[in-house]
Amino acid sequence: MTWDEFWHESLDRLQAYWQANQYGIERRNQELWLQGLYIRSAVASCLDKKIKYPEEPQRITERTEDEQAAEDRRKIDHMRAVLAERKRRWDAKHKGVEAANDR
């Protein structure tokens, strides 16, 4: 806000500038907080090899319905693959047992 705007414009304009400044301060605070999360993850991953640094950025907005549905499908497909592998191993391990029981 310039001096001319401050002295010659309405108080509503001053309120708008003040509100915009408050939003800017809040946004900066959120950015620094998120940066702190990244630093914490980096330090923790250096000190403990079991802790991995995130492969993707932290999400700061909510997922859309399409994104959530795609994530759900990905999780379901992963679980089906895990269960199919476990079934394959089970069948391979117990194939000889079933043949012996049939005799």
N, CA, C and O atoms as a GROMACS GRO file, in nm:
protein
  412
    1MET      N    1   0.085  -0.117   0.000
    1MET     CA    2   0.000   0.000   0.000
    1MET      C    3   0.090   0.123   0.000
    1MET      O    4   0.179   0.136   0.084
    2THR      N    5   0.066   0.210  -0.092
    2THR     CA    6   0.146   0.333  -0.099
    2THR      C    7   0.095   0.434   0.004
    2THR      O    8  -0.015   0.419   0.057
    3TRP      N    9   0.177   0.538   0.031
    3TRP     CA   10   0.136   0.643   0.125
    3TRP      C   11   0.011   0.713   0.074
    3TRP      O   12  -0.078   0.747   0.152
    4ASP      N   13   0.005   0.735  -0.055
    4ASP     CA   14  -0.110   0.803  -0.112
    4ASP      C   15  -0.237   0.721  -0.090
    4ASP      O   16  -0.341   0.776  -0.053
    5GLU      N   17  -0.229   0.589  -0.112
    5GLU     CA   18  -0.345   0.503  -0.088
    5GLU      C   19  -0.382   0.504   0.060
    5GLU      O   20  -0.500   0.505   0.095
    6PHE      N   21  -0.281   0.502   0.146
    6PHE     CA   22  -0.307   0.500   0.289
    6PHE      C   23  -0.383   0.624   0.334
    6PHE      O   24  -0.480   0.615   0.410
    7TRP      N   25  -0.339   0.742   0.287
    7TRP     CA   26  -0.398   0.867   0.333
    7TRP      C   27  -0.525   0.906   0.259
    7TRP      O   28  -0.610   0.976   0.315
    8HIS      N   29  -0.541   0.863   0.135
    8HIS     CA   30  -0.651   0.916   0.055
    8HIS      C   31  -0.757   0.813   0.016
    8HIS      O   32  -0.861   0.852  -0.037
    9GLU      N   33  -0.736   0.686   0.040
    9GLU     CA   34  -0.835   0.584   0.004
    9GLU      C   35  -0.920   0.550   0.127
    9GLU      O   36  -0.893   0.599   0.237
   10SER      N   37  -1.020   0.467   0.107
   10SER     CA   38  -1.111   0.431   0.217
   10SER      C   39  -1.045   0.329   0.311
   10SER      O   40  -0.945   0.265   0.278
   11LEU      N   41  -1.106   0.318   0.427
   11LEU     CA   42  -1.056   0.220   0.525
   11LEU      C   43  -1.077   0.077   0.477
   11LEU      O   44  -1.006  -0.014   0.521
   12ASP      N   45  -1.173   0.056   0.389
   12ASP     CA   46  -1.194  -0.078   0.334
   12ASP      C   47  -1.070  -0.127   0.260
   12ASP      O   48  -1.034  -0.244   0.267
   13ARG      N   49  -1.007  -0.036   0.189
   13ARG     CA   50  -0.885  -0.072   0.117
   13ARG      C   51  -0.774  -0.111   0.214
   13ARG      O   52  -0.700  -0.206   0.190
   14LEU      N   53  -0.762  -0.037   0.322
   14LEU     CA   54  -0.663  -0.069   0.425
   14LEU      C   55  -0.691  -0.208   0.483
   14LEU      O   56  -0.599  -0.287   0.503
   15GLN      N   57  -0.817  -0.237   0.508
   15GLN     CA   58  -0.856  -0.368   0.560
   15GLN      C   59  -0.818  -0.479   0.462
   15GLN      O   60  -0.771  -0.585   0.503
   16ALA      N   61  -0.839  -0.456   0.332
   16ALA     CA   62  -0.805  -0.556   0.231
   16ALA      C   63  -0.655  -0.582   0.228
   16ALA      O   64  -0.612  -0.697   0.219
   17TYR      N   65  -0.575  -0.477   0.236
   17TYR     CA   66  -0.430  -0.494   0.240
   17TYR      C   67  -0.387  -0.569   0.366
   17TYR      O   68  -0.301  -0.657   0.360
   18TRP      N   69  -0.447  -0.533   0.478
   18TRP     CA   70  -0.413  -0.600   0.603
   18TRP      C   71  -0.446  -0.748   0.597
   18TRP      O   72  -0.367  -0.832   0.640
   19GLN      N   73  -0.565  -0.781   0.542
   19GLN     CA   74  -0.607  -0.922   0.530
   19GLN      C   75  -0.514  -0.997   0.435
   19GLN      O   76  -0.476  -1.111   0.462
   20ALA      N   77  -0.477  -0.934   0.324
   20ALA     CA   78  -0.384  -0.998   0.231
   20ALA      C   79  -0.250  -1.025   0.298
   20ALA      O   80  -0.188  -1.129   0.274
   21ASN      N   81  -0.205  -0.933   0.381
   21ASN     CA   82  -0.079  -0.952   0.454
   21ASN      C   83  -0.091  -1.069   0.552
   21ASN      O   84   0.002  -1.147   0.566
   22GLN      N   85  -0.204  -1.080   0.619
   22GLN     CA   86  -0.225  -1.190   0.713
   22GLN      C   87  -0.225  -1.325   0.641
   22GLN      O   88  -0.167  -1.422   0.690
   23TYR      N   89  -0.288  -1.331   0.523
   23TYR     CA   90  -0.285  -1.453   0.444
   23TYR      C   91  -0.143  -1.487   0.401
   23TYR      O   92  -0.103  -1.604   0.401
   24GLY      N   93  -0.066  -1.385   0.364
   24GLY     CA   94   0.073  -1.407   0.325
   24GLY      C   95   0.157  -1.463   0.440
   24GLY      O   96   0.239  -1.552   0.420
   25ILE      N   97   0.134  -1.409   0.560
   25ILE     CA   98   0.206  -1.457   0.678
   25ILE      C   99   0.170  -1.602   0.706
   25ILE      O  100   0.257  -1.684   0.734
   26GLU      N  101   0.041  -1.634   0.699
   26GLU     CA  102  -0.005  -1.772   0.723
   26GLU      C  103   0.052  -1.868   0.619
   26GLU      O  104   0.094  -1.979   0.652
   27ARG      N  105   0.053  -1.824   0.493
   27ARG     CA  106   0.108  -1.909   0.387
   27ARG      C  107   0.257  -1.936   0.410
   27ARG      O  108   0.303  -2.048   0.395
   28ARG      N  109   0.330  -1.833   0.446
   28ARG     CA  110   0.474  -1.849   0.472
   28ARG      C  111   0.497  -1.943   0.589
   28ARG      O  112   0.588  -2.026   0.587
   29ASN      N  113   0.413  -1.931   0.692
   29ASN     CA  114   0.424  -2.019   0.808
   29ASN      C  115   0.401  -2.164   0.767
   29ASN      O  116   0.474  -2.253   0.812
   30GLN      N  117   0.303  -2.189   0.682
   30GLN     CA  118   0.276  -2.325   0.634
   30GLN      C  119   0.393  -2.378   0.551
   30GLN      O  120   0.430  -2.495   0.563
   31GLU      N  121   0.453  -2.292   0.467
   31GLU     CA  122   0.567  -2.334   0.386
   31GLU      C  123   0.685  -2.372   0.474
   31GLU      O  124   0.752  -2.473   0.449
   32LEU      N  125   0.712  -2.293   0.578
   32LEU     CA  126   0.822  -2.324   0.668
   32LEU      C  127   0.796  -2.451   0.748
   32LEU      O  128   0.888  -2.528   0.774
   33TRP      N  129   0.671  -2.473   0.786
   33TRP     CA  130   0.636  -2.595   0.857
   33TRP      C  131   0.661  -2.717   0.769
   33TRP      O  132   0.716  -2.817   0.815
   34LEU      N  133   0.619  -2.708   0.642
   34LEU     CA  134   0.641  -2.817   0.548
   34LEU      C  135   0.790  -2.840   0.525
   34LEU      O  136   0.835  -2.955   0.515
   35GLN      N  137   0.866  -2.732   0.516
   35GLN     CA  138   1.011  -2.744   0.501
   35GLN      C  139   1.071  -2.817   0.621
   35GLN      O  140   1.163  -2.897   0.606
   36GLY      N  141   1.019  -2.788   0.740
   36GLY     CA  142   1.064  -2.858   0.861
   36GLY      C  143   1.038  -3.008   0.854
   36GLY      O  144   1.120  -3.087   0.900
   37LEU      N  145   0.924  -3.047   0.795
   37LEU     CA  146   0.896  -3.190   0.778
   37LEU      C  147   0.999  -3.256   0.687
   37LEU      O  148   1.046  -3.366   0.714
   38TYR      N  149   1.034  -3.186   0.578
   38TYR     CA  150   1.134  -3.240   0.486
   38TYR      C  151   1.270  -3.253   0.555
   38TYR      O  152   1.340  -3.353   0.538
   39ILE      N  153   1.308  -3.153   0.631
   39ILE     CA  154   1.436  -3.157   0.702
   39ILE      C  155   1.437  -3.270   0.803
   39ILE      O  156   1.535  -3.343   0.815
   40ARG      N  157   1.326  -3.284   0.878
   40ARG     CA  158   1.317  -3.394   0.975
   40ARG      C  159   1.330  -3.529   0.907
   40ARG      O  160   1.399  -3.618   0.958
   41SER      N  161   1.265  -3.546   0.792
   41SER     CA  162   1.274  -3.672   0.719
   41SER      C  163   1.416  -3.697   0.671
   41SER      O  164   1.465  -3.810   0.676
   42ALA      N  165   1.483  -3.593   0.624
   42ALA     CA  166   1.620  -3.607   0.574
   42ALA      C  167   1.715  -3.646   0.687
   42ALA      O  168   1.796  -3.737   0.671
   43VAL      N  169   1.705  -3.579   0.801
   43VAL     CA  170   1.792  -3.609   0.914
   43VAL      C  171   1.764  -3.750   0.967
   43VAL      O  172   1.856  -3.826   0.995
   44ALA      N  173   1.635  -3.783   0.981
   44ALA     CA  174   1.600  -3.916   1.032
   44ALA      C  175   1.650  -4.026   0.940
   44ALA      O  176   1.696  -4.130   0.988
   45SER      N  177   1.643  -4.005   0.808
   45SER     CA  178   1.689  -4.108   0.714
   45SER      C  179   1.841  -4.121   0.718
   45SER      O  180   1.894  -4.227   0.686
   46CYS      N  181   1.912  -4.016   0.756
   46CYS     CA  182   2.058  -4.024   0.770
   46CYS      C  183   2.097  -4.097   0.898
   46CYS      O  184   2.197  -4.170   0.900
   47LEU      N  185   2.020  -4.079   1.004
   47LEU     CA  186   2.055  -4.138   1.133
   47LEU      C  187   2.008  -4.282   1.148
   47LEU      O  188   2.067  -4.358   1.224
   48ASP      N  189   1.903  -4.320   1.078
   48ASP     CA  190   1.848  -4.455   1.089
   48ASP      C  191   1.821  -4.508   0.948
   48ASP      O  192   1.738  -4.454   0.876
   49LYS      N  193   1.892  -4.613   0.910
   49LYS     CA  194   1.881  -4.666   0.774
   49LYS      C  195   1.744  -4.729   0.746
   49LYS      O  196   1.708  -4.748   0.630
   50LYS      N  197   1.666  -4.762   0.851
   50LYS     CA  198   1.534  -4.818   0.830
   50LYS      C  199   1.434  -4.711   0.783
   50LYS      O  200   1.332  -4.744   0.721
   51ILE      N  201   1.463  -4.586   0.812
   51ILE     CA  202   1.374  -4.477   0.774
   51ILE      C  203   1.415  -4.427   0.637
   51ILE      O  204   1.530  -4.391   0.614
   52LYS      N  205   1.321  -4.423   0.545
   52LYS     CA  206   1.347  -4.380   0.408
   52LYS      C  207   1.295  -4.239   0.388
   52LYS      O  208   1.190  -4.202   0.441
   53TYR      N  209   1.369  -4.159   0.312
   53TYR     CA  210   1.323  -4.026   0.275
   53TYR      C  211   1.206  -4.042   0.178
   53TYR      O  212   1.211  -4.130   0.092
   54PRO      N  213   1.102  -3.962   0.190
   54PRO     CA  214   0.986  -3.977   0.102
   54PRO      C  215   1.023  -3.969  -0.046
   54PRO      O  216   1.103  -3.884  -0.086
   55GLU      N  217   0.965  -4.057  -0.125
   55GLU     CA  218   0.994  -4.058  -0.269
   55GLU      C  219   0.913  -3.953  -0.344
   55GLU      O  220   0.949  -3.914  -0.455
   56GLU      N  221   0.804  -3.908  -0.284
   56GLU     CA  222   0.718  -3.807  -0.346
   56GLU      C  223   0.700  -3.691  -0.249
   56GLU      O  224   0.714  -3.708  -0.128
   57PRO      N  225   0.668  -3.574  -0.302
   57PRO     CA  226   0.644  -3.459  -0.212
   57PRO      C  227   0.523  -3.483  -0.122
   57PRO      O  228   0.431  -3.557  -0.157
   58GLN      N  229   0.525  -3.418  -0.006
   58GLN     CA  230   0.409  -3.422   0.082
   58GLN      C  231   0.292  -3.354   0.012
   58GLN      O  232   0.308  -3.247  -0.046
   59ARG      N  233   0.179  -3.416   0.017
   59ARG     CA  234   0.061  -3.358  -0.047
   59ARG      C  235   0.001  -3.254   0.045
   59ARG      O  236  -0.020  -3.280   0.164
   60ILE      N  237  -0.026  -3.135  -0.009
   60ILE     CA  238  -0.082  -3.029   0.074
   60ILE      C  239  -0.225  -2.994   0.033
   60ILE      O  240  -0.289  -2.909   0.095
   61THR      N  241  -0.274  -3.059  -0.071
   61THR     CA  242  -0.413  -3.040  -0.112
   61THR      C  243  -0.483  -3.175  -0.106
   61THR      O  244  -0.418  -3.280  -0.112
   62GLU      N  245  -0.613  -3.172  -0.095
   62GLU     CA  246  -0.689  -3.297  -0.091
   62GLU      C  247  -0.692  -3.360  -0.230
   62GLU      O  248  -0.686  -3.291  -0.332
   63ARG      N  249  -0.702  -3.492  -0.232
   63ARG     CA  250  -0.711  -3.563  -0.359
   63ARG      C  251  -0.849  -3.544  -0.420
   63ARG      O  252  -0.949  -3.532  -0.350
   64THR      N  253  -0.852  -3.540  -0.553
   64THR     CA  254  -0.981  -3.536  -0.621
   64THR      C  255  -1.040  -3.676  -0.616
   64THR      O  256  -0.972  -3.772  -0.580
   65GLU      N  257  -1.167  -3.688  -0.651
   65GLU     CA  258  -1.232  -3.819  -0.651
   65GLU      C  259  -1.164  -3.913  -0.750
   65GLU      O  260  -1.149  -4.032  -0.721
   66ASP      N  261  -1.123  -3.861  -0.866
   66ASP     CA  262  -1.055  -3.945  -0.965
   66ASP      C  263  -0.920  -3.993  -0.913
   66ASP      O  264  -0.884  -4.109  -0.932
   67GLU      N  265  -0.846  -3.905  -0.848
   67GLU     CA  266  -0.717  -3.944  -0.792
   67GLU      C  267  -0.735  -4.048  -0.682
   67GLU      O  268  -0.657  -4.143  -0.675
   68GLN      N  269  -0.836  -4.031  -0.597
   68GLN     CA  270  -0.862  -4.126  -0.490
   68GLN      C  271  -0.902  -4.262  -0.547
   68GLN      O  272  -0.859  -4.366  -0.497
   69ALA      N  273  -0.985  -4.260  -0.651
   69ALA     CA  274  -1.027  -4.385  -0.714
   69ALA      C  275  -0.908  -4.456  -0.778
   69ALA      O  276  -0.897  -4.578  -0.768
   70ALA      N  277  -0.819  -4.382  -0.842
   70ALA     CA  278  -0.700  -4.441  -0.902
   70ALA      C  279  -0.609  -4.500  -0.795
   70ALA      O  280  -0.553  -4.608  -0.813
   71GLU      N  281  -0.595  -4.431  -0.682
   71GLU     CA  282  -0.514  -4.482  -0.572
   71GLU      C  283  -0.576  -4.610  -0.515
   71GLU      O  284  -0.504  -4.705  -0.484
   72ASP      N  285  -0.707  -4.611  -0.500
   72ASP     CA  286  -0.776  -4.731  -0.450
   72ASP      C  287  -0.756  -4.849  -0.546
   72ASP      O  288  -0.729  -4.961  -0.502
   73ARG      N  289  -0.768  -4.824  -0.677
   73ARG     CA  290  -0.747  -4.931  -0.775
   73ARG      C  291  -0.604  -4.983  -0.769
   73ARG      O  292  -0.580  -5.104  -0.778
   74ARG      N  293  -0.508  -4.893  -0.753
   74ARG     CA  294  -0.368  -4.934  -0.743
   74ARG      C  295  -0.346  -5.022  -0.620
   74ARG      O  296  -0.277  -5.124  -0.628
   75LYS      N  297  -0.405  -4.985  -0.508
   75LYS     CA  298  -0.391  -5.066  -0.386
   75LYS      C  299  -0.456  -5.203  -0.403
   75LYS      O  300  -0.400  -5.304  -0.360
   76ILE      N  301  -0.573  -5.207  -0.465
   76ILE     CA  302  -0.642  -5.334  -0.488
   76ILE      C  303  -0.560  -5.424  -0.581
   76ILE      O  304  -0.545  -5.543  -0.554
   77ASP      N  305  -0.507  -5.367  -0.689
   77ASP     CA  306  -0.425  -5.445  -0.782
   77ASP      C  307  -0.300  -5.498  -0.714
   77ASP      O  308  -0.260  -5.612  -0.738
   78HIS      N  309  -0.239  -5.417  -0.627
   78HIS     CA  310  -0.120  -5.460  -0.554
   78HIS      C  311  -0.155  -5.576  -0.460
   78HIS      O  312  -0.082  -5.675  -0.453
   79MET      N  313  -0.267  -5.563  -0.390
   79MET     CA  314  -0.308  -5.670  -0.297
   79MET      C  315  -0.339  -5.798  -0.372
   79MET      O  316  -0.304  -5.907  -0.326
   80ARG      N  317  -0.404  -5.788  -0.488
   80ARG     CA  318  -0.432  -5.908  -0.568
   80ARG      C  319  -0.302  -5.976  -0.612
   80ARG      O  320  -0.293  -6.098  -0.611
   81ALA      N  321  -0.203  -5.896  -0.651
   81ALA     CA  322  -0.075  -5.952  -0.693
   81ALA      C  323  -0.005  -6.022  -0.575
   81ALA      O  324   0.052  -6.129  -0.592
   82VAL      N  325  -0.010  -5.960  -0.458
   82VAL     CA  326   0.052  -6.021  -0.339
   82VAL      C  327  -0.018  -6.152  -0.306
   82VAL      O  328   0.048  -6.253  -0.279
   83LEU      N  329  -0.150  -6.152  -0.307
   83LEU     CA  330  -0.224  -6.275  -0.275
   83LEU      C  331  -0.203  -6.384  -0.380
   83LEU      O  332  -0.194  -6.502  -0.345
   84ALA      N  333  -0.194  -6.347  -0.507
   84ALA     CA  334  -0.169  -6.446  -0.612
   84ALA      C  335  -0.031  -6.508  -0.593
   84ALA      O  336  -0.015  -6.629  -0.612
   85GLU      N  337   0.068  -6.428  -0.556
   85GLU     CA  338   0.203  -6.482  -0.532
   85GLU      C  339   0.203  -6.576  -0.411
   85GLU      O  340   0.266  -6.682  -0.415
   86ARG      N  341   0.132  -6.537  -0.305
   86ARG     CA  342   0.125  -6.625  -0.188
   86ARG      C  343   0.055  -6.756  -0.222
   86ARG      O  344   0.097  -6.862  -0.175
   87LYS      N  345  -0.050  -6.751  -0.302
   87LYS     CA  346  -0.121  -6.873  -0.344
   87LYS      C  347  -0.028  -6.960  -0.428
   87LYS      O  348  -0.025  -7.082  -0.410
   88ARG      N  349   0.048  -6.899  -0.519
   88ARG     CA  350   0.141  -6.974  -0.602
   88ARG      C  351   0.244  -7.046  -0.514
   88ARG      O  352   0.274  -7.164  -0.537
   89ARG      N  353   0.298  -6.976  -0.415
   89ARG     CA  354   0.396  -7.037  -0.326
   89ARG      C  355   0.333  -7.150  -0.244
   89ARG      O  356   0.394  -7.256  -0.226
   90TRP      N  357   0.212  -7.127  -0.195
   90TRP     CA  358   0.141  -7.229  -0.118
   90TRP      C  359   0.120  -7.354  -0.202
   90TRP      O  360   0.146  -7.466  -0.158
   91ASP      N  361   0.072  -7.334  -0.324
   91ASP     CA  362   0.047  -7.448  -0.413
   91ASP      C  363   0.176  -7.523  -0.444
   91ASP      O  364   0.178  -7.646  -0.446
   92ALA      N  365   0.284  -7.450  -0.467
   92ALA     CA  366   0.412  -7.514  -0.498
   92ALA      C  367   0.464  -7.592  -0.377
   92ALA      O  368   0.519  -7.701  -0.392
   93LYS      N  369   0.446  -7.536  -0.258
   93LYS     CA  370   0.496  -7.601  -0.137
   93LYS      C  371   0.415  -7.726  -0.102
   93LYS      O  372   0.471  -7.825  -0.054
   94HIS      N  373   0.285  -7.723  -0.125
   94HIS     CA  374   0.197  -7.831  -0.083
   94HIS      C  375   0.159  -7.926  -0.196
   94HIS      O  376   0.076  -8.015  -0.176
   95LYS      N  377   0.217  -7.909  -0.311
   95LYS     CA  378   0.184  -7.996  -0.424
   95LYS      C  379   0.225  -8.140  -0.395
   95LYS      O  380   0.149  -8.232  -0.426
   96GLY      N  381   0.341  -8.161  -0.338
   96GLY     CA  382   0.387  -8.296  -0.306
   96GLY      C  383   0.306  -8.359  -0.194
   96GLY      O  384   0.287  -8.480  -0.193
   97VAL      N  385   0.258  -8.278  -0.100
   97VAL     CA  386   0.179  -8.329   0.012
   97VAL      C  387   0.045  -8.382  -0.038
   97VAL      O  388   0.000  -8.488   0.006
   98GLU      N  389  -0.018  -8.308  -0.130
   98GLU     CA  390  -0.147  -8.351  -0.184
   98GLU      C  391  -0.133  -8.482  -0.264
   98GLU      O  392  -0.221  -8.568  -0.256
   99ALA      N  393  -0.025  -8.497  -0.339
   99ALA     CA  394  -0.004  -8.619  -0.418
   99ALA      C  395   0.014  -8.739  -0.324
   99ALA      O  396  -0.036  -8.848  -0.353
  100ALA      N  397   0.084  -8.720  -0.213
  100ALA     CA  398   0.107  -8.828  -0.118
  100ALA      C  399  -0.023  -8.866  -0.048
  100ALA      O  400  -0.045  -8.984  -0.017
  101ASN      N  401  -0.109  -8.771  -0.022
  101ASN     CA  402  -0.237  -8.801   0.045
  101ASN      C  403  -0.333  -8.873  -0.047
  101ASN      O  404  -0.421  -8.945   0.000
  102ASP      N  405  -0.319  -8.855  -0.178
  102ASP     CA  406  -0.409  -8.921  -0.275
  102ASP      C  407  -0.380  -9.070  -0.286
  102ASP      O  408  -0.466  -9.143  -0.334
  103ARG      N  409  -0.266  -9.118  -0.244
  103ARG     CA  410  -0.229  -9.260  -0.257
  103ARG      C  411  -0.298  -9.345  -0.163
  103ARG      O  412  -0.277  -9.466  -0.163
   0.00000   0.00000   0.00000
